[in-house]
Structures are given as structure tokens and as C-alpha cells.
Amino acid sequence: MRLEKFIEKAKQLRVLGVKITQNGKEIGRWLAEDEMRRNIYSGTKSYVSFAVGRAVQEGLLSLDEKLTDVFADELPETVSENLQKATVRDLLTMRLGQATSELMASRRTTLNRNDWVRYSLSLPFSSAPGEAFVYSNVGPYLAGVLVQRRAGCTLTDYLMPRLFQPLEIQLPTWELDPLGNSFGGSGLMLTMSEYHKLGLLYLQKGVWQGKRLIAEEWVEESGKALYADGPGYGYLFWRGEYNSYRADGMYGQLCIIFPDYNAVVTTVSESRDPQSVLRAIYDEICPQF
């Protein structure tokens, strides 16, 4: 694969590296500097999606459980009708019913609260779950906390034998909340090549080296647009052009799965224009598949 045109754009956009695999072989790779572990920001959410899927498989939780049941000890004094309707599934779709984006990066550093679960549930549920798409860290954070509580360990420890070790990823660093919970919305540190393996796993419908790590049905559900309106979004994965879906982190941390081309493209970046990074992939790399 010829990458000259992509690299020309990538340098201007502060892309630090790209890795491309098709039909099980690496067909393209470029690095502006050596690989190192970096914050993949909201790419972290897609790992939480995997964790929830595994927890469902193991009977630790159900997507149909009500938040008022699973977080019964942290509910606000007055529980609104919309909060009463919210389920675990709503934590994964960015349609929880809250009108504002919360627990985002700048907000977390100044939030003078230790109990982020109680804080998240105290925020107004201004619409019924499923009605409106509002991108927020609340849903994936609460989903991650629930997995940790049911499993009795951090998300990192839960995923080590179920995902990271099979993918030959050594123990990663993961942002914690003030009470020691892995923060499901962001903060997982991985190299580009480690991040790329998530895309390969999902391209292979949940199978890695002959072993099933996650149900094929969960992979398919996670990567499809679950609602006809709004941006294409599944279970903490974005939909994109060329029938693709992706883990997507701030500043251009992208891991894009292209099932129709049996391909995965991953970038790590420090870009202030991540949509242009995505556009460069669509324009300069995808036509070569």
C-alpha cells in the first residue's frame, strides 16, 4: 500500500503513527516516532463495551437490569420517572436521557466530589432513555463500575485474563476515579500496536488464535447503528464510512474495523483536527483496499 499522500496529510495533522492490516497481513505502517503507551482517551469506551459483553456472557449482569436496582444505594433523594426507566443497555448507547456531557476531561479535574456514581445519578434525566443522543462519559463510567462490582475487581484485573493476556498485552495503566474504580470513559494507556489488536479481534468476530474471547452476536450488535436517527452508534463504538465501525479517542486515537475489506486501520495522534485524520484515512487509504 502506498502511503505517501496519507503521510503528507498526517504530518500536518500531527498524526504519530498508522498501522494497516488486511486479510491477516500488515500492508502498511508509518511512525513519526517510536511507539509508546499513550492515553487512547475515549477509545477506552470500546474496551468497556467488551467487558460488559463478557460480563453478560458470564451471567454477571443483564442489559435489561434497571439502574435503580443496580445502583440502589446511590440514588438521589427524588428518583425521576426517566431515571426509573433507564437500564444497563442505555449506558452503552449515549442515549441515557441526560441532556449534558458530563465527567469529561476538563470537568473531572475540577469536580469536587469523590463519589462519582452518586454524582452521575444525581444529574437530571431530562428525557426518556433512548430518545436523544448526547455524548457523555457517564454511561460508560457507570457501566464499568457495574462490571467491577459484579466481578469484584478493577476493569484492568477483569480484562487481564479475558482480553489483555490472550492478546499478549502486558498489564496496562488505567485512569481511576477518586474511590479507585477504573474510569470507563477514558484513560486507558496502550501502544498503537496494542490498540490495533482490539480491531483485529472484532474483525475476526471475537475469535483470537482459535479461541473465542467474546460472543459473535455481541460483536455484531456493538458495531451496528442501533438507532435510525442521530450519528451512527452501537455499544460504545462509532459507525463510519465504508460500512466501518471504530473505537475513537480524542486527538485522533482511532481503531477502525472494515468488515467488507477484511481490514483494520489504527492511528495514534496529537491532532486538534481529528475529523480530518479520519477523512484522510477514508480518502487516501480506503480506496486502496
Backbone bond lengths (Angstrom), bond angles and torsions (degrees), N, CA, C in turn:
res aa  C-N    CA-C-N  psi(-1)  N-CA   C-N-CA  omega(-1)  CA-C   N-CA-C  phi
1 M - - - 1.469 - - 1.525 110.12 -
2 R 1.321 115.19 134.75 1.459 120.77 179.40 1.532 108.95 -89.02
3 L 1.324 115.47 125.30 1.464 120.30 -174.59 1.532 113.31 -113.57
4 E 1.329 117.71 5.78 1.459 119.36 -173.56 1.525 113.00 -56.54
5 K 1.339 117.67 -45.70 1.464 120.58 -177.93 1.528 110.94 -68.18
6 F 1.336 115.72 -39.50 1.460 118.00 177.60 1.524 110.63 -64.72
7 I 1.328 117.28 -44.11 1.467 121.09 -178.17 1.520 110.90 -62.28
8 E 1.330 117.02 -38.32 1.466 120.89 178.37 1.531 110.39 -58.32
9 K 1.327 116.00 -44.84 1.465 120.06 177.43 1.525 110.92 -71.69
10 A 1.326 116.36 -39.57 1.468 121.58 -176.18 1.522 111.50 -60.61
11 K 1.307 116.98 -40.88 1.467 120.66 -179.66 1.521 111.00 -62.50
12 Q 1.321 116.61 -40.21 1.462 120.56 179.45 1.523 111.34 -68.90
13 L 1.334 116.64 -28.65 1.463 122.24 -177.07 1.525 113.00 -93.49
14 R 1.321 117.86 2.60 1.460 123.95 179.89 1.531 112.26 64.28
15 V 1.322 115.53 37.15 1.460 120.50 169.42 1.519 107.62 -74.21
16 L 1.320 116.88 136.66 1.467 121.83 -177.09 1.519 112.92 -101.22
17 G 1.321 116.92 -16.30 1.456 118.95 179.16 1.510 111.64 -178.89
18 V 1.337 115.55 154.84 1.457 122.32 175.17 1.520 108.36 -141.22
19 K 1.311 115.92 143.26 1.460 122.28 176.70 1.520 108.08 -134.45
20 I 1.338 116.26 133.30 1.462 121.59 -175.06 1.525 108.92 -129.94
21 T 1.323 116.05 126.40 1.459 122.28 176.95 1.520 108.63 -123.13
22 Q 1.322 116.21 135.75 1.464 120.82 174.75 1.516 109.00 -141.38
23 N 1.333 115.44 135.57 1.469 121.44 -179.91 1.522 112.23 53.43
24 G 1.335 115.38 37.82 1.454 120.58 175.62 1.506 115.78 80.43
25 K 1.336 118.16 4.08 1.460 121.26 -178.95 1.524 110.39 -125.15
26 E 1.336 116.09 142.43 1.451 119.83 173.64 1.515 108.86 -72.67
27 I 1.339 116.67 121.20 1.463 120.48 -177.36 1.520 111.97 -113.77
28 G 1.316 117.07 -3.96 1.451 119.61 178.69 1.511 111.03 -163.49
29 R 1.334 116.01 141.57 1.461 120.66 179.76 1.522 108.36 -161.10
30 W 1.315 115.87 135.16 1.466 121.29 175.77 1.512 108.20 -147.99
31 L 1.325 115.76 137.83 1.454 121.87 178.85 1.521 110.09 -129.80
32 A 1.331 116.15 131.24 1.456 120.56 172.65 1.519 110.87 -81.75
33 E 1.335 116.16 -22.95 1.457 122.30 176.46 1.523 108.14 -156.53
34 D 1.310 117.04 169.41 1.457 120.46 -177.49 1.529 110.98 -59.65
35 E 1.330 115.06 148.90 1.461 119.69 176.64 1.522 110.65 -66.92
36 M 1.308 115.50 142.44 1.457 122.69 172.84 1.519 107.38 -153.34
37 R 1.294 116.24 162.87 1.457 118.62 178.15 1.526 110.67 -71.24
38 R 1.321 113.78 132.66 1.450 121.83 -179.97 1.524 109.26 -132.93
39 N 1.317 115.73 158.88 1.451 120.95 173.29 1.528 108.83 -66.80
40 I 1.322 116.54 121.47 1.469 118.73 176.89 1.533 110.89 -90.95
41 Y 1.318 116.31 8.08 1.463 122.46 174.95 1.537 110.75 49.24
42 S 1.315 118.26 -125.39 1.463 119.77 -173.50 1.526 113.66 -72.73
43 G 1.303 117.91 -6.02 1.461 118.92 168.00 1.515 110.43 -58.29
44 T 1.327 116.08 -24.11 1.462 122.86 176.63 1.519 111.38 -55.97
45 K 1.323 117.36 -35.58 1.460 121.24 -176.37 1.531 111.63 -57.11
46 S 1.312 117.11 -35.50 1.463 119.59 -177.81 1.527 111.17 -69.71
47 Y 1.316 117.82 -26.66 1.467 120.99 173.52 1.526 110.62 -72.04
48 V 1.321 116.34 -33.69 1.465 119.91 173.90 1.524 109.76 -65.74
49 S 1.327 116.95 -39.05 1.457 120.44 176.20 1.524 110.51 -57.44
50 F 1.326 116.60 -45.31 1.472 120.21 176.30 1.519 110.40 -58.99
51 A 1.335 116.77 -45.93 1.464 121.08 -177.58 1.526 111.14 -60.77
52 V 1.332 117.05 -42.20 1.464 119.87 178.33 1.523 110.05 -63.97
53 G 1.331 116.64 -42.60 1.459 119.99 178.76 1.515 112.80 -59.94
54 R 1.333 116.51 -42.66 1.463 119.84 177.39 1.523 111.18 -65.73
55 A 1.329 116.48 -40.40 1.461 119.97 179.69 1.528 110.94 -64.09
56 V 1.331 116.99 -36.76 1.466 120.61 175.32 1.527 110.00 -63.32
57 Q 1.348 116.73 -45.71 1.457 121.23 178.30 1.529 111.97 -57.11
58 E 1.314 114.96 -40.00 1.459 120.42 -175.72 1.519 113.32 -83.53
59 G 1.336 116.73 1.24 1.453 120.66 178.30 1.515 114.07 75.13
60 L 1.347 116.72 18.32 1.454 120.01 -179.88 1.524 112.41 -79.39
61 L 1.322 116.19 -24.78 1.459 119.88 -179.50 1.514 109.56 -158.80
62 S 1.324 115.18 168.60 1.456 122.45 176.88 1.522 109.04 -128.73
63 L 1.326 116.74 143.83 1.462 120.16 178.38 1.522 112.05 -66.81
64 D 1.307 117.15 -19.09 1.456 120.68 -177.43 1.531 113.49 -90.19
65 E 1.319 118.03 -1.55 1.463 120.18 177.73 1.528 110.07 -65.52
66 K 1.307 115.62 142.43 1.464 121.34 179.14 1.533 110.28 -82.01
67 L 1.329 115.76 142.24 1.463 119.80 177.53 1.524 111.30 -62.37
68 T 1.315 116.37 -30.94 1.461 119.35 178.75 1.522 111.95 -66.40
69 D 1.326 116.91 -20.58 1.465 120.64 176.14 1.530 111.31 -89.37
70 V 1.335 116.47 -45.89 1.470 118.70 -173.37 1.529 112.21 -75.90
71 F 1.335 117.16 -23.54 1.466 121.33 177.35 1.529 110.85 -120.52
72 A 1.317 116.20 40.41 1.468 121.44 -172.49 1.527 113.07 -59.26
73 D 1.322 117.50 -30.42 1.469 120.34 -176.13 1.524 113.26 -83.51
74 E 1.324 117.68 -6.17 1.468 120.38 -175.94 1.516 113.03 -120.88
75 L 1.303 117.96 16.33 1.458 121.56 -178.61 1.517 111.10 -73.35
76 P 1.332 117.20 151.34 1.470 119.86 174.95 1.520 110.51 -67.83
77 E 1.299 115.02 164.94 1.469 120.41 -178.14 1.524 111.65 -59.12
78 T 1.335 115.68 -39.05 1.461 120.73 175.71 1.530 108.39 -112.25
79 V 1.304 117.22 119.21 1.467 122.46 -179.33 1.525 108.83 -97.72
80 S 1.323 115.95 116.34 1.460 120.29 -176.92 1.531 110.94 -71.82
81 E 1.318 114.35 163.91 1.471 120.08 178.54 1.524 110.97 -62.27
82 N 1.335 116.55 -37.92 1.468 119.36 -179.64 1.523 111.85 -68.44
83 L 1.305 117.40 -39.64 1.466 119.76 176.00 1.524 110.15 -63.87
84 Q 1.298 117.77 -37.21 1.462 120.82 178.23 1.524 112.06 -61.41
85 K 1.327 117.00 -27.81 1.465 121.55 -178.45 1.535 112.71 -83.85
86 A 1.321 118.20 -21.05 1.462 122.33 -170.62 1.523 111.46 -68.28
87 T 1.340 115.36 138.94 1.457 122.06 -179.71 1.532 110.59 -122.18
88 V 1.310 115.91 173.40 1.462 121.33 177.17 1.528 109.82 -59.55
89 R 1.321 117.58 -37.51 1.467 120.15 178.98 1.527 110.91 -57.10
90 D 1.309 117.34 -38.33 1.469 120.93 -178.05 1.529 112.39 -66.14
91 L 1.316 117.69 -18.75 1.463 120.45 177.02 1.522 112.21 -70.89
92 L 1.328 117.44 -16.95 1.470 121.95 -172.17 1.524 113.92 -103.05
93 T 1.313 118.63 -5.23 1.464 120.94 -168.73 1.518 115.49 -115.40
94 M 1.334 117.82 0.89 1.467 123.07 -175.50 1.523 112.22 60.98
95 R 1.318 115.88 28.32 1.472 121.51 177.09 1.527 108.95 -131.78
96 L 1.311 115.53 49.06 1.453 121.61 -174.92 1.531 112.32 -73.13
97 G 1.338 116.29 -27.88 1.458 120.41 -179.13 1.518 113.65 113.63
98 Q 1.345 116.68 -3.65 1.462 120.01 175.70 1.523 109.44 -89.31
99 A 1.324 116.50 144.49 1.464 120.79 -170.58 1.518 114.18 -88.87
100 T 1.335 118.34 -13.03 1.454 120.39 -174.78 1.527 111.35 -124.01
101 S 1.316 115.69 154.89 1.463 121.98 175.76 1.525 108.53 -80.37
102 E 1.321 116.42 123.56 1.461 120.54 -175.30 1.524 111.28 -128.71
103 L 1.338 114.34 162.53 1.477 123.08 -176.59 1.526 111.69 58.72
104 M 1.336 116.02 29.25 1.456 120.05 176.53 1.530 108.69 -77.57
105 A 1.330 116.81 170.73 1.469 121.44 -167.74 1.522 113.36 -55.44
106 S 1.313 117.56 -53.89 1.464 119.99 -176.61 1.525 111.34 -66.74
107 R 1.318 116.85 -32.45 1.469 121.00 -178.40 1.525 110.96 -71.17
108 R 1.327 117.40 -37.49 1.469 119.76 -176.95 1.520 111.82 -63.29
109 T 1.320 116.73 -33.86 1.465 119.52 -176.19 1.521 112.81 -71.02
110 T 1.330 117.25 -19.55 1.469 120.69 -177.58 1.527 112.52 -115.47
111 L 1.323 116.86 2.67 1.466 120.16 -177.66 1.520 109.92 -73.64
112 N 1.300 115.92 113.56 1.464 121.25 -176.32 1.526 110.80 -88.70
113 R 1.330 114.61 53.47 1.463 121.28 179.27 1.526 108.11 -141.00
114 N 1.307 117.71 138.39 1.459 121.50 177.59 1.522 112.54 -91.58
115 D 1.331 116.36 -34.99 1.459 120.57 -177.31 1.529 109.10 -92.98
116 W 1.340 115.48 91.83 1.453 119.58 -176.78 1.525 112.69 -74.69
117 V 1.310 118.53 -23.17 1.464 120.43 175.57 1.522 109.48 -66.01
118 R 1.323 116.46 -50.97 1.459 120.88 179.18 1.535 110.57 -60.73
119 Y 1.338 116.26 -41.20 1.462 120.48 178.17 1.525 110.92 -61.51
120 S 1.338 117.35 -45.79 1.468 121.59 -177.28 1.520 111.51 -61.90
121 L 1.320 116.75 -40.27 1.457 120.38 -178.30 1.526 112.48 -77.11
122 S 1.337 116.76 -17.58 1.468 120.32 178.27 1.520 112.11 -80.99
123 L 1.321 118.04 -15.02 1.463 121.42 179.55 1.526 109.66 -68.40
124 P 1.333 118.18 147.86 1.467 120.31 -176.85 1.533 112.46 -63.24
125 F 1.317 115.66 135.63 1.466 122.38 170.29 1.531 105.45 -99.36
126 S 1.335 115.15 90.26 1.461 120.71 -168.68 1.526 113.71 -83.05
127 S 1.335 116.85 -13.95 1.463 119.96 177.16 1.524 109.08 -139.26
128 A 1.305 115.03 166.03 1.461 119.16 179.31 1.523 109.64 -69.59
129 P 1.324 118.67 143.05 1.469 120.53 176.54 1.529 110.59 -55.30
130 G 1.333 115.38 137.45 1.456 120.98 179.97 1.506 114.88 95.00
131 E 1.328 118.04 -12.48 1.463 120.17 -174.48 1.521 113.59 -79.94
132 A 1.331 117.63 -46.90 1.468 120.38 -170.85 1.526 111.08 -130.34
133 F 1.324 116.35 139.02 1.459 122.46 176.97 1.522 109.23 -83.60
134 V 1.311 117.65 119.10 1.465 123.21 175.40 1.527 107.07 -135.91
135 Y 1.321 116.36 112.63 1.457 120.52 -176.80 1.529 109.70 -72.01
136 S 1.329 116.72 124.56 1.457 121.67 -174.69 1.523 109.39 -155.73
137 N 1.319 115.86 157.04 1.464 120.69 176.75 1.526 113.09 -88.08
138 V 1.322 117.83 -6.46 1.459 120.25 -176.71 1.529 111.69 -61.56
139 G 1.330 117.09 -49.44 1.461 120.58 -177.26 1.521 113.55 -58.02
140 P 1.339 118.27 -57.13 1.465 118.93 179.60 1.520 113.68 -63.34
141 Y 1.337 116.95 -31.61 1.465 119.32 176.77 1.524 110.41 -63.60
142 L 1.332 117.00 -50.35 1.462 120.06 -179.68 1.524 111.44 -64.53
143 A 1.326 117.26 -37.41 1.466 120.25 177.42 1.524 110.65 -61.37
144 G 1.337 115.81 -42.68 1.459 119.74 178.40 1.515 112.46 -64.96
145 V 1.323 116.93 -40.79 1.467 120.51 177.66 1.525 110.49 -61.77
146 L 1.324 116.91 -41.21 1.458 120.08 -179.50 1.524 111.37 -62.67
147 V 1.330 117.43 -44.92 1.465 119.72 177.34 1.525 110.17 -59.26
148 Q 1.323 116.71 -43.99 1.462 120.00 -178.96 1.527 111.55 -61.83
149 R 1.310 116.59 -42.19 1.466 119.69 -179.53 1.522 111.54 -66.03
150 R 1.314 116.89 -42.62 1.458 119.36 -178.38 1.535 111.45 -72.29
151 A 1.332 116.54 -31.78 1.466 120.31 -179.06 1.526 112.21 -86.82
152 G 1.340 116.81 -20.60 1.450 120.75 -179.86 1.511 114.52 76.69
153 C 1.331 117.32 26.86 1.474 121.09 -179.96 1.522 108.45 -159.53
154 T 1.335 116.48 171.06 1.459 120.82 177.25 1.525 110.29 -68.52
155 L 1.323 116.13 163.30 1.461 119.76 175.41 1.522 111.29 -60.30
156 T 1.317 116.67 -37.89 1.468 119.74 178.41 1.519 110.28 -58.80
157 D 1.330 116.77 -49.63 1.465 120.29 -179.24 1.528 111.29 -66.91
158 Y 1.313 117.00 -34.55 1.464 119.74 178.51 1.528 111.07 -65.60
159 L 1.339 115.89 -40.96 1.463 119.80 -175.35 1.526 113.97 -84.23
160 M 1.315 118.12 -15.91 1.469 118.56 -178.76 1.529 112.24 -54.56
161 P 1.330 120.51 -57.94 1.467 118.82 -178.15 1.523 113.55 -77.04
162 R 1.329 117.61 -18.32 1.463 121.26 -173.58 1.517 113.43 -95.64
163 L 1.331 116.94 -21.94 1.466 120.74 -176.46 1.520 112.44 -140.98
164 F 1.323 118.05 -57.92 1.457 120.16 -171.44 1.531 112.65 -65.63
165 Q 1.304 118.26 -47.91 1.470 119.37 -179.83 1.527 112.49 -64.13
166 P 1.342 119.66 -45.56 1.467 118.06 176.11 1.526 113.35 -58.28
167 L 1.335 116.62 -32.98 1.464 120.74 178.75 1.535 112.35 -86.24
168 E 1.338 116.88 5.17 1.467 123.59 179.78 1.524 111.23 58.67
169 I 1.333 114.45 46.57 1.460 122.17 175.43 1.517 107.77 -110.39
170 Q 1.329 116.47 119.71 1.452 119.98 179.42 1.522 110.12 -70.92
171 L 1.330 115.38 161.57 1.462 122.32 -174.26 1.529 111.21 -45.84
172 P 1.335 118.43 116.65 1.463 120.62 -179.79 1.522 112.32 -91.39
173 T 1.307 115.56 160.91 1.458 122.31 171.06 1.517 108.87 -83.94
174 W 1.359 115.83 144.23 1.465 120.67 -178.71 1.523 107.74 -143.70
175 E 1.314 117.41 132.17 1.461 121.94 178.21 1.528 111.05 -57.16
176 L 1.331 116.05 141.70 1.463 122.18 178.69 1.521 110.47 -115.58
177 D 1.327 115.79 153.31 1.455 119.43 171.57 1.535 108.99 -83.35
178 P 1.329 119.59 175.47 1.464 120.40 -175.72 1.527 114.73 -61.27
179 L 1.327 118.18 -19.20 1.457 121.19 179.82 1.522 112.75 -99.98
180 G 1.343 116.87 5.80 1.449 120.67 175.03 1.514 116.13 93.16
181 N 1.330 118.05 9.44 1.466 121.38 175.84 1.522 110.53 -82.09
182 S 1.323 117.53 138.35 1.461 120.33 171.46 1.524 108.57 -58.25
183 F 1.334 116.51 134.46 1.456 120.54 -177.58 1.525 109.57 -86.35
184 G 1.324 116.12 108.28 1.453 120.75 -172.66 1.510 115.99 -70.69
185 G 1.322 118.07 -11.66 1.457 119.88 -177.36 1.509 115.19 -88.06
186 S 1.340 117.30 -19.74 1.458 120.11 -173.42 1.527 108.74 -171.73
187 G 1.341 115.19 179.04 1.455 119.93 166.18 1.508 117.74 92.80
188 L 1.336 119.33 6.41 1.463 121.09 176.12 1.526 108.79 -83.20
189 M 1.336 116.19 133.10 1.468 122.27 -176.99 1.527 109.75 -104.08
190 L 1.345 116.17 119.92 1.461 121.79 179.96 1.525 109.93 -144.39
191 T 1.323 116.59 157.03 1.462 120.58 169.61 1.531 109.08 -79.49
192 M 1.308 116.43 167.85 1.459 120.37 176.56 1.521 111.07 -59.42
193 S 1.324 117.29 -44.12 1.465 120.10 -177.70 1.521 111.83 -67.88
194 E 1.337 117.02 -34.95 1.466 119.71 175.89 1.530 110.76 -66.43
195 Y 1.297 115.89 -43.88 1.471 122.29 178.23 1.528 110.06 -60.60
196 H 1.305 116.64 -40.81 1.460 123.45 -178.57 1.531 111.39 -57.69
197 K 1.315 116.80 -32.58 1.465 120.71 -176.40 1.521 111.87 -65.41
198 L 1.338 117.93 -30.00 1.461 119.30 175.81 1.522 109.62 -61.43
199 G 1.330 117.17 -43.95 1.455 120.85 178.05 1.517 112.19 -61.95
200 L 1.318 116.77 -41.01 1.467 119.78 178.78 1.522 111.02 -64.47
201 L 1.330 116.67 -40.61 1.462 120.51 178.53 1.524 110.82 -60.71
202 Y 1.333 116.71 -44.98 1.458 119.42 -179.45 1.524 111.65 -72.16
203 L 1.323 117.73 -33.21 1.464 120.52 174.62 1.521 110.22 -60.82
204 Q 1.336 115.69 -35.78 1.466 121.86 179.79 1.530 111.68 -88.05
205 K 1.327 115.76 17.35 1.466 123.68 174.01 1.521 112.97 57.79
206 G 1.353 114.94 35.20 1.452 119.77 173.14 1.510 115.83 95.06
207 V 1.319 117.18 4.84 1.467 121.36 -178.83 1.523 109.64 -107.95
208 W 1.338 116.26 135.18 1.459 121.44 178.03 1.527 109.31 -130.96
209 Q 1.336 115.37 118.16 1.463 121.66 -179.89 1.528 111.63 49.72
210 G 1.313 114.70 45.48 1.455 121.50 175.62 1.513 115.83 83.29
211 K 1.322 118.05 -3.41 1.461 121.76 -178.57 1.520 109.62 -112.41
212 R 1.339 116.36 130.55 1.469 120.04 178.61 1.513 109.75 -80.39
213 L 1.342 115.76 121.66 1.459 121.66 178.91 1.520 112.80 -98.49
214 I 1.330 116.57 -24.29 1.460 121.50 -178.78 1.525 107.52 -152.09
215 A 1.324 117.11 147.56 1.460 121.19 -176.61 1.524 111.73 -63.41
216 E 1.326 116.12 140.41 1.460 120.90 178.39 1.516 111.47 -58.94
217 E 1.332 117.09 -37.02 1.462 121.00 179.79 1.520 111.03 -62.93
218 W 1.329 116.61 -36.04 1.458 119.77 178.56 1.524 111.16 -68.44
219 V 1.313 117.05 -41.09 1.461 121.22 177.16 1.525 109.74 -59.19
220 E 1.315 117.18 -46.92 1.456 120.86 -177.57 1.528 111.44 -64.82
221 E 1.323 116.48 -42.54 1.462 120.40 179.90 1.525 111.03 -66.25
222 S 1.333 116.25 -39.22 1.464 120.86 -177.54 1.517 111.97 -64.18
223 G 1.330 117.10 -34.27 1.445 120.77 -171.98 1.508 116.30 -96.31
224 K 1.321 117.67 1.50 1.462 118.44 -179.84 1.521 110.97 -104.52
225 A 1.319 116.42 158.44 1.466 121.10 177.17 1.525 108.22 -73.98
226 L 1.318 116.30 116.10 1.460 120.18 -174.03 1.521 113.00 -84.46
227 Y 1.345 116.83 -15.33 1.462 121.56 178.75 1.516 108.69 -129.56
228 A 1.335 116.07 145.12 1.464 120.46 -178.41 1.521 112.18 -74.76
229 D 1.342 116.82 -28.13 1.459 119.87 -178.53 1.527 109.93 -97.02
230 G 1.329 115.30 164.58 1.465 120.09 176.58 1.519 111.92 75.41
231 P 1.336 116.45 -176.18 1.461 119.75 178.80 1.528 110.60 -67.99
232 G 1.294 116.73 148.64 1.455 120.13 179.27 1.519 110.61 -65.24
233 Y 1.342 116.51 122.09 1.458 119.93 -176.89 1.516 108.62 -151.01
234 G 1.340 115.71 138.23 1.451 121.26 178.07 1.510 110.96 -108.31
235 Y 1.328 116.59 -128.10 1.458 121.53 173.75 1.531 108.55 -95.97
236 L 1.331 116.05 84.20 1.466 123.77 178.66 1.529 112.55 63.61
237 F 1.318 116.15 29.16 1.462 124.22 169.09 1.525 108.01 -130.24
238 W 1.353 116.27 140.97 1.459 122.29 175.14 1.527 110.58 -88.93
239 R 1.324 115.92 146.32 1.460 121.37 169.50 1.533 109.30 -88.30
240 G 1.354 115.38 155.76 1.454 119.32 179.79 1.512 112.63 -150.70
241 E 1.306 115.68 -173.45 1.465 121.76 -179.40 1.526 110.95 -67.84
242 Y 1.334 115.46 165.69 1.470 122.55 -178.18 1.536 111.42 59.95
243 N 1.334 116.26 31.01 1.466 121.67 -179.96 1.523 111.28 55.91
244 S 1.320 116.01 38.76 1.464 121.27 -177.18 1.521 110.75 -99.33
245 Y 1.316 115.73 166.02 1.458 122.07 168.03 1.513 107.77 -143.64
246 R 1.342 117.23 159.66 1.460 117.88 -167.77 1.523 113.38 -155.36
247 A 1.317 114.10 152.03 1.462 122.93 159.03 1.521 106.08 -83.46
248 D 1.327 116.92 138.16 1.471 120.02 -169.09 1.517 109.25 -143.36
249 G 1.337 116.14 114.92 1.447 121.66 179.66 1.515 112.03 -114.60
250 M 1.315 115.38 153.94 1.457 123.02 -179.14 1.524 111.65 -50.77
251 Y 1.316 115.84 146.63 1.470 124.69 178.08 1.523 113.44 69.73
252 G 1.340 117.63 13.70 1.463 119.44 172.60 1.512 115.64 96.37
253 Q 1.339 117.44 33.63 1.471 120.69 173.30 1.536 106.33 -90.59
254 L 1.305 117.21 96.70 1.456 122.73 -170.92 1.527 111.12 -118.95
255 C 1.308 115.84 135.15 1.464 121.74 170.80 1.522 106.15 -131.89
256 I 1.334 116.22 103.12 1.460 122.61 -168.03 1.528 109.81 -109.84
257 I 1.333 115.31 128.23 1.461 121.88 179.43 1.523 108.28 -102.98
258 F 1.339 116.42 128.67 1.460 123.04 178.83 1.529 108.58 -118.03
259 P 1.330 118.61 85.54 1.469 120.09 -176.54 1.525 113.70 -59.34
260 D 1.333 117.68 -36.30 1.466 120.30 -177.24 1.527 112.22 -66.76
261 Y 1.330 117.15 -22.81 1.461 121.59 -178.51 1.520 112.42 -112.29
262 N 1.346 115.94 4.27 1.471 121.32 -178.82 1.526 109.88 51.57
263 A 1.328 115.34 48.94 1.463 120.56 -172.05 1.529 111.42 -138.14
264 V 1.338 114.06 155.93 1.465 122.63 174.17 1.521 108.05 -134.85
265 V 1.333 116.90 135.70 1.465 122.56 174.64 1.525 107.82 -123.80
266 T 1.325 116.48 128.94 1.457 121.69 179.69 1.520 109.68 -126.80
267 T 1.335 115.80 136.35 1.465 120.75 174.08 1.518 109.98 -129.06
268 V 1.310 116.11 149.58 1.458 122.50 163.61 1.517 106.64 -120.66
269 S 1.318 116.05 141.61 1.463 120.00 -170.86 1.512 111.25 -151.67
270 E 1.318 114.08 166.24 1.463 122.42 168.04 1.520 107.95 -125.52
271 S 1.326 115.51 45.24 1.452 121.73 -172.01 1.519 111.93 -88.99
272 R 1.329 115.82 138.72 1.463 121.00 171.75 1.520 110.44 -91.98
273 D 1.321 116.75 5.93 1.465 121.43 177.96 1.529 108.26 -135.35
274 P 1.337 117.66 64.47 1.468 120.11 -174.33 1.520 113.84 -64.03
275 Q 1.329 118.23 -26.22 1.461 118.88 177.52 1.527 111.15 -65.29
276 S 1.328 116.20 -31.34 1.466 118.99 176.61 1.519 111.63 -73.18
277 V 1.329 117.40 -29.21 1.470 120.18 173.13 1.524 109.24 -63.37
278 L 1.322 116.33 -47.11 1.464 120.74 178.04 1.524 110.46 -61.29
279 R 1.326 116.63 -41.64 1.461 120.69 179.76 1.532 110.98 -62.94
280 A 1.326 117.05 -38.75 1.462 120.88 179.29 1.527 111.00 -64.97
281 I 1.318 117.17 -36.06 1.474 120.45 176.44 1.518 110.18 -64.73
282 Y 1.334 115.96 -47.50 1.462 119.62 179.65 1.532 111.94 -61.81
283 D 1.318 116.47 -40.06 1.469 120.12 -173.13 1.527 113.57 -83.03
284 E 1.341 117.74 -35.16 1.466 120.07 -170.84 1.535 113.97 -107.68
285 I 1.309 117.04 -23.90 1.474 119.65 -177.13 1.525 111.28 -104.45
286 C 1.317 117.14 -49.18 1.463 119.82 -174.15 1.526 113.77 -58.99
287 P 1.331 121.32 -39.18 1.458 119.27 179.13 1.526 114.45 -62.05
288 Q 1.326 117.14 -14.34 1.467 120.54 -179.54 1.535 112.62 -90.43
289 F 1.317 117.70 -6.34 1.472 119.88 177.50 1.525 109.88 -67.65
